[in-house]
Amino acid sequence: MEVHEVIDQLTTLLSKVARNKPFLGVSLSEPEDAEPVEVAEDLEECDPLPWFSYLDSSSRVISVRGANVYMASLYANLEGVHLTVPVDTSYPFLAIKGSGEVISEVESSPLSRFVRTKNVNGVPYDAGYKDDNILDELRISLENVAISKSRRAIIDGPVFPGPYLPVVGEPYRSAYESLIRERRTENLVGIVKRLNMSRKLQRSELWKGEKGFTDDVVTLELGRGRERYVTPVLREDFHLSSSTLTRYMVYVKVRDSVFRVESVSQDLLCSGVSTAIRHASYRGIPDFIEVADSISRKLGASVYLLSFIHAHSKLGVTYDEWNRLKLATLDLEVTSS
């Protein structure tokens, strides 16, 4: 079944069972991480990776009568082999939350191959399940598929995905922990571009200034006057309920851009940093990360447009969806330019 057929069948099903139900609404938030880090050692000189896969994912949500429909997209270049979801519909790329009637109809239909109705631990996506978490779980699941197909991968995002777990309640924390344990991290490098929600550096010995600054600001200050700057290697313990994982990271400034490079292996981290700097675009971000980000966002925008067209004609959409439509259209225009 192709993606447009999945969307058509799902909205048709919803129009039969949820057309007269109220909208659920969407509530999203921006989590902030808070794990402390310590300086481990200076970064050594090393060669870039001779070969690697790279990937990124994107997610969106549309609110229709009686349900919220979540959609994830992924682009992975697996050493020259392209994996594009949902062009490839082999993996679930949609999720839905709604009433028991809505969920039951989806689960008993052929759509169940493509649409998740429960989290990784089998907890139903009922009306009270948080929207942010469904989007995260759907996207992380696709990333894990691509990582499992890679010999060595660089991901646009952290090695251990998700928010700061100690402040996350159940059933969400357990879901993140399951997805983290499922992820193959031994040959994985993460590149984190969004540092404006992270405050790790201000609590490290690298920063002697005032407190309260986010990592992007601190990195720019540490590298002020230099076209290229790399921090020493930092170590962070990542606490799960029954175990503690360790990741190593450095912060990098290239021209006016800053990002963080992560790995569970210090040797792989070193090569990952060299690779990121070697492939820096004129913006300062690794060009392969920009490519993966652009394609995954374009795939996601296309799925959203398909969903909007079908939902608007069969179910009706909220006012907010018109604003999301504009953003999706803009993503298509920007990524096509």
MARVOKOL-151752 format. One record per residue: residue in one letter; x, y, z of N, C-alpha, C in turn. Coordinates in steps of 0.001 Angstrom, whole numbers, plus 500000, padded with zeros to 6 digits. Example, Ala and Ser with C-alpha at 12.3 -4.5 7.8 and 13.67 -1.06 7.14 Angstrom:
# MARVOKOL-151752
a513190494310507800512300495500507800513200496700507800;s512850497750507080513670498940507140512900500030507870;
***
This chain:
# MARVOKOL-151752
m500847498809500000500000500000500000500889501250500000;e500595502212499139501389503429499065500875504458500055;v501714505484500303501417506432501372500095507160501162;h499795507556499920498540508283499692497328507378499928;e497508506071499693496411505132499952496196504947501453;v497294504917502203497178504800503659496431506006504226;i496828507204503797496187508433504285494718508462503891;d494427508086502667493041508083502185492192507116503006;q492694505905503223491916504913503972491741505313505438;l492785505915506026492678506318507429491658507434507607;t491690508444506758490730509543506893489317509081506555;t489195508139505640487867507586505347487326506832506554;l488175506028507184487760505306508387487340506286509479;l488133507326509686487814508305510729486525509054510426;s486274509294509151485045510013508798483800509204509145;k483955507880509226482813507028509555482576506932511062;v483667506937511847483514506697513289483734507937514144;a484286509004513562484646510150514409484149511488513880;r483358511476512824482965512741512199482186513643513150;n481432513068514066480616513872514981481242514020516368;k482469513574516499483146513693517790483879515033517874;p484188515508519085484901516781519231486376516645518870;f487000517798518571488440517821518351489162517588519675;l490320516930519615491100516687520826492032517842521156;g492493518563520128493470519624520347494871519058520485;v495869519928520307497267519521520368497995520432521346;s498757519846522248499535520614523218500981520157523162;l501878521065522748503288520739522597504126521592523537;s505262521068523955506149521808524844507586521615524399;e508501522417524966509916522322524648510679521882525892;p511036520602525988511762520143527177513189520688527210;e513733520817528396515111521267528575515888520197529310;d517096519904528829517884518894529519518643519527530686;a519089518697531610519698519245532813520778518356533406;e521291517373532662522333516505533201523652517276533330;p524382517148534449525693517788534580526735517059533736;v527774517787533329528866517195532552530186517548533224;e531193516729532978532528516997533520533552516863532410;v534626517643532507535678517596531502536441516283531647;a536573515552530545537276514270530567538727514435530122;e538933515025528954540281515211528408540189516094527181;d541347516530526682541369517284525438541111516339524266;l540534516881523228540268516080522032541554515894521247;e541844514667520878543045514380520106542816514678518629;e543901514734517879543814514853516426543538513468515842;c542592513381514934542312512089514308541715512311512929;d541701511259512140541211511345510767539687511290510733;p539089511903509710537635511774509528537261510332509203;l536006510018509371535510508683509045535586508464507540;p536144507335507085536233507079505645534882506751505026;w533958506238505822532612505914505335531645505946506510;f530411506294506218529379506338507260528018506538506601;s526991506124507320525615506443506947525203507697507705;y524163508358507230523650509516507966522137509578507814;l521481510171508817520019510151508820519444511283509653;d518183511570509383517406512512510184515938512156510044;s515153512590511016513716512327511001512964513606511312;s511666513570511054510802514719511316509428514193511709;s508667514989512439507326514545512829506369515720512875;r505089515419512633504032516427512624502750515791513136;v501771516632513424500482516145513907499377516965513265;i498253516315512992497063517005512515495900516602513418;s495124517590513829493977517343514708492703517339513878;v492001516218513916490736516085513190489658515710514200;r488441515664513760487362515320514689487557513915515253;g487594513836516576487664512542517231489030511915517343;a490050512555516779491375511927516801492467512944516495;n493654512639516952494869513296516483495670512270515699;v496134512663514535496925511776513691498354512311513655;y499296511455514015500704511826514083501425511159512925;m502352511872512336503061511335511176504554511592511330;a505359510621510985506813510754511053507405510442509689;s508500511099509398509221510851508152510692510662508483;l511388509980507600512805509711507827513542509659506506;y514731510248506495515643510049505373516950509501505923;a517411508409505342518700507828505716519470507486504450;n520718507903504418521629507491503360522524506415503950;l522231505180503599522937504029504160524089503660503236;e525155504465503315526333504279502468525943504209500993;g525079505127500583524670505225499187523311504638498885;v522752503865499799521406503316499636520433504210500395;h519414504706499708518503505675500297517293504982500931;l517036505314502189515832504859502883514968506085503136;t513797506122502516512900507269502651511545506779503143;v511200507190504339509912506843504942509109508134505054;p507860508145504522507001507007504199506905506641502722;v507838507103501874507834506576500510507954505057500578;d508821504593501447508875503179501810507929502985502992;t506840502282502764505826502106503815506001500789504572;s507216500263504585507464498993505276507412499134506792;y507482500370507275507556500609508715506429501554509134;p505872501364510328504800502265510784505288503711510815;f504562504590510147504949505997510099503845506913510613;l502730506322511030501624507085511590501303506563512986;a500717507434513790500159507030515084498862507792515266;i497994507276516105496698507916516305496290507781517764;k495674508826518284495049508712519596493623509216519489;g492759508611520249491352508975520207490558508087521140;s489285508001520879488406507186521722488683505702521505;g488147504883522397488292503444522252487710502943520952;e486617503554520509485989503157519249486916503426518072;v487546504597518069488463504953516989489640503984516955;i490250503755518117491418502873518183491056501458517749;s489903500972518184489470499620517838489296499464516335;e488714500472515693488507500414514246489843500363513503;v490807501148513946492113501154513291492819499818513494;e492785499303514719493493498060515027492917496859514292;s491649496903513959491019495767513281491041495906511765;s491711496925511260491769497160509818493176496899509290;p493337496819507959494681496663507384495610497820507715;l495050498950508154495864500113508502496765499862509702;s496484498829510470497273498558511673498742498299511354;r499050497948510108500447497765509692501202499080509665;f500485500168509462501114501464509250500888502443510396;v499892502177511233499458503132512255499662502539513647;r500446503218514461500639502784515849499505503309516721;t498981502452517579497938502856518524498399502691519970;k499634502194520147500198501979521488501669502364521466;n502198502647522634503623502929522692504431501640522658;v505729501759522719506615500606522568506393499566523661;n505836499983524793505558499066525899504114498592525938;g503339498909524901501963498434524826500940499305525520;v501327500516525946500378501434526581499576502139525490;p498244502092525549497423502677524482497597504191524378;y497531504686523161497502506124522920496065506611523094;d495650506725524347494292507209524599494286508731524589;a493134509319524844492977510769524713493866511549525670;g494330510920526750495160511622527714496651511520527457;y497051510713526479498476510530526206499044511809525598;k500226512233526043500783513524525635501214513521524171;d500861514602523489501155514712522060502654514698521781;d503433515443522576504880515487522370505485514095522371;n505021513292523305505610511972523469505280511045522317;i504069511138521806503719510305520649504592510683519457;l504763511981519230505611512433518128507040511929518306;d507577512066519514508935511594519796509060510091519580;e508128509343520142508212507881520076508133507383518637;l507271507992517843507120507581516449508397507870515666;r508946509047515879510158509453515174511368508620515609;i511529508423516908512667507656517418512613506209516930;s511420505639516846511277504265516348511798504138514925;l511499505123514081512008505096512709513521505266512683;e514039506161513518515490506333513581516174505027513967;n515600504325514928516205503065515377516252502028514266;v515239502039513399515244501125512252516439501417511354;a516628502696511026517729503072510134519084502784510773;i519213503079512066520477502818512766520795501326512758;s519769500491512921519982499039512937520446498519511581;k520183499271510518520596498878509178521972499429508811;s522590500191509711523844500872509421525025500171510079;r526151500161509392527384499692510023527959500773510933;r527827502025510504528276503171511282527435504357510829;a526859505082511764525910506126511380526155507416512143;i525827508525511477525785509838512112524346510319512035;i523771510623513181522374511033513242522268512513513555;d521290513153512971520964514530513326520154514481514615;g520846514603515740520188514496517030521086513785518025;p520627513609519252521454513000520290521583511491520144;v522615510954520756522807509506520783521699508845521596;f521411509409522766520312508932523604519161509924523469;p518109509562522758517050510529522451516094510758523611;g515394511879523535514360512165524520514750513281525465;p513830513681526337514068514762527293514861514288528506;y515031515176529467515717514873530724514841513923531529;l515231512643531576514350511593532086513946511727533553;p514800512222534455514372512308535858513119513143536095;v512787514042535173511586514860535368510412514356534527;v510593513210533872509546512652533012508757511611533799;g507435511731533791506588510776534494506251509569533644;e505534508648534237505094507443533533503752507706532848;p503502506988531743504268505882531155505360506328530193;y505616507642530181506497508206529162507965507842529390;r508399507901530661509797507574530936510120506149530507;s509259505206530842509503503806530474509562503632528965;a508740504386528234508760504298526774510087504807526224;y510550505958526724511847506471526278512960505480526605;e512928504918527801513980503983528193513989502755527285;s512829502262526924512758501107526021513343501452524660;l513028502640524155513542503056522852515048503293522901;i515542503807524016516983504016524168517709502677524221;r517169501726524971517801500401525050517754499681523701;e516722499962522934516561499344521618517582499882520618;r518077501070520856518961501740519902520380501177519972;r520946500893518804522337500442518719523244501671518715;t523953501889519795524745503114519927526250502905519791;e526701501648519700528144501404519724528856501988518506;n528144502150517390528741502728516179527950503951515714;l527521504748516684526656505891516390527298507194516863;v527219508199516012527618509568516350526377510445516248;g526183511303517223525065512235517189525560513658517010;i524867514424516183525167515848516012523919516629516386;v524026517428517440522889518177517972523045519639517578;k522131520135516758522197521518516282521482522485517220;r520402522030517822519594522917518666520146522926520089;l520932523922520391521555524028521707520886525075522583;n519842525696522078519199526776522836518277526266523936;m518088524940524036517295524374525123518171523581526091;s519472523702525944520409522924526755521288523864527576;r521536523496528835522362524318529726523436523466530414;k524065522609529641525099521747530207526381522526530509;l526807523352529566528121523987529663528238524947530835;q527153525620531178527241526592532265527549525930533608;r527320524621533697527604523908534936528940523156534879;s529689523365533790530994522720533658532093523695534064;e533293523164534258534416524014534639534927524860533477;l534414524620532280534831525426531134534298526851531206;w533174527026531883532498528326531881532685529019533226;k533295530188533193533556530956534413532662532185534521;g531784532380533543530959533580533528529680533420534327;e528749534335534092527471534313534792526665533080534393;k525774532673535289524927531520535027523660531959534291;g522986530959533729521717531219533069521770531180531560;f522975531002530992523107531010529541522952529597528968;t522359529513527804522204528232527124523492527868526388;d523580526608525961524829526101525398525249526803524112;d524294527252523315524667527951522092525400529247522409;v524898529986523391525520531252523781526900531007524386;v527004530015525267528282529721525922529330529300524896;t528946528452523943529901527993522924530391529152522069;l529486530033521690529889531208520913530847532089521706;e530603532222522996531486533033523837532847532366524013;l532847531065524253534115530353524409534958530435523140;g534304530438521996535019530478520724535094531854520100;r534817532879520882534804534242520337536160534588519708;g536099535163518498537308535566517800537957534463516985;r537422533249517065537984532136516301536973531662515265;e537453531335514092536559530788513072536164529364513424;r537066528662514118536790527275514494537232527062515945;y536347526457516706536659526201518115536028524874518515;v536778524085519290536291522803519793536613522723521283;t535615522391522093535851522249523532536623520961523818;p537159520830525015537654519513525434536504518498525452;v536859517242525580535851516185525657535150516259527013;l533834516213526972533024516220528182532369514854528359;r532246514439529597531605513160529912530285513425530622;e529266512664530237527959512787530876527432511398531203;d526986511213532429526300509982532814524807510155532571;f524241509182531884522839509234531478522107508148532260;h521244508561533165520657507626534125519323507057533640;l519269505741533557518024505020533341517573504450534684;s516410503853534705515861503359535975516737502298536624;s517308501421535805518057500292536354519515500262535922;s519980501306535245521365501329534783521778502761534462;t523066502945534268523604504250533894524440504094532632;l524149504900531635524899504912530388525828506127530393;t526872506060529588527821507172529497527962507601528049;r527953508909527850528249509423526521529300510524526654;y530065510689525580531091511717525512530679512725524458;m531093513961524660530645515013523748531649516148523690;v531627516861522584532343518130522470531403519128521812;y531629520390522102530894521473521455531803522103520411;v531224522393519262531997522867518121531414524184517619;k532298525127517331531911526374516658532639526426515327;v531887526565514249532446526769512918531794528021512347;r532598529062512188532087530378511803531003530822512789;d529772531042512330528726531526513235527806530422513735;s528105529178513404527249528062513817527902527271514947;v527060526714515807527547525869516898526724524585516920;f527352523503517331526654522228517465527432521354518438;r526793520286518868527408519332519793527559517988519090;v528687517345519277528928516018518718529012515036519879;e528312513906519763528209512933520852528545511521520368;s529036510702521278529194509270521016529434508562522342;v529151507273522382529487506484523573530948506054523534;s531602506249522383533002505883522198533831507147522003;q534894507322522785535745508492522622536488508463521293;d536892507277520843537570507179519553536633507570518420;l535408507064518463534443507400517421534055508873517508;l534003509415518716533717510841518877534768511678518169;c536026511337518360537114512088517740536980512102516222;s536747510932515646536575510846514189535304511554513744;g534261511486514574533015512166514244533171513670514201;v533946514225515129534198515669515133534977516070513885;s536013515315513561536797515604512355535932515540511107;t535036514556511069534129514414509922533185515600509827;a532639516013510961531700517138510968532372518420510499;i533582518672510970534289519893510582534697519836509115;r535157518682508673535582518540507280534425518804506316;h533222518413506709532057518546505833531225519794506148;a531775520726506915531013521926507270530656522724506017;s529385523107505918528928523931504806529305525387505071;y528927526267504170529227527685504380528510528222505611;r527441527534506043526751527936507270527498527463508519;g528358526470508352529089525926509485528580524582509955;i527395524175509505526808522884509873527261521827508863;p527516520580509282527896519539508322526888519429507181;d527395519405505952526497519444504801525600518213504719;f526098517058505129525257515858505051524110515921506061;i524316516604507186523239516798508150522192517748507576;e522628518778506890521683519699506251520860518980505190;v521494518084504440520780517318503413519727516422504052;a520114515670505070519168514760505726518019515528506362;d518326516648506995517291517484507610516308517989506562;s516834518472505449515987519026504392515064517969503796;i515611516790503509514797515751502878513751515209503845;s514133514989505095513158514453506056512025515443506295;r512355516730506350511311517750506537510405517824505311;k510991517682504142510192517716502918509256516512502853;l509760515350503225508907514159503269507760514360504254;g508079514893505431507047515126506437506017516142505997;a506482517207505345505556518229504852504622517651503798;s505143516778502954504310516162501913503215515295502525;v503573514521503554502571513679504217501528514548504908;y501970515643505509501009516531506168500039517124505146;l500550517550504000499668518119502973498644517097502502;l499087515863502285498148514801501914497085514621502990;s497526514597504236496596514402505352495616515560505455;f496105516766505267495235517942505364494160517913504285;i494566517594503063493606517569501950492483516575502229;h492850515373502656491832514352502926491011514695504164;a491672515168505215490959515468506460490010516647506290;h490436517646505557489594518835505372488310518492504642;s488393517609503662487206517282502871486302516258503562;k486873515403504410486084514320504999485699514556506455;l486523515319507186486330515411508631486221516833509155;g486897517741508512487024519085509043488283519205509882;v488877520390509888490107520632510639489935521894511477;t490789522078512468490732523264513311491436524432512623;y491242525611513185491891526813512647493411526670512679;d493928526067513744495378525919513876495977525116512732;e495188524218512158495721523406511061496019524248509829;w495295525337509641495597526219508516496969526863508700;n497321527173509939498657527706510205499724526638509984;r499426525406510401500384524320510170500516524026508679;l499440524213507947499490524036506494500460525033505865;k500419526274506331501340527287505810502788526900506082;l503043526395507293504402525992507638504869524812506790;a503976523849506558504332522695505730504616523128504296;t503798524033503785504010524544502429505338525275502335;l505654526053503372506930526764503401508097525790503426;d507974524710504200509036523704504235509278523105502855;l508207522865502129508358522326500777509039523328499860;e508678524595499995509279525626499152510749525813499478;v511068525846500783512446526071501207513329524903500821;t512869523680501069513698522513500798513809522226499308;s512921522809498517512995522595497077513899523617496403;s514241524680497149515023525765496547516511525443496545;
***
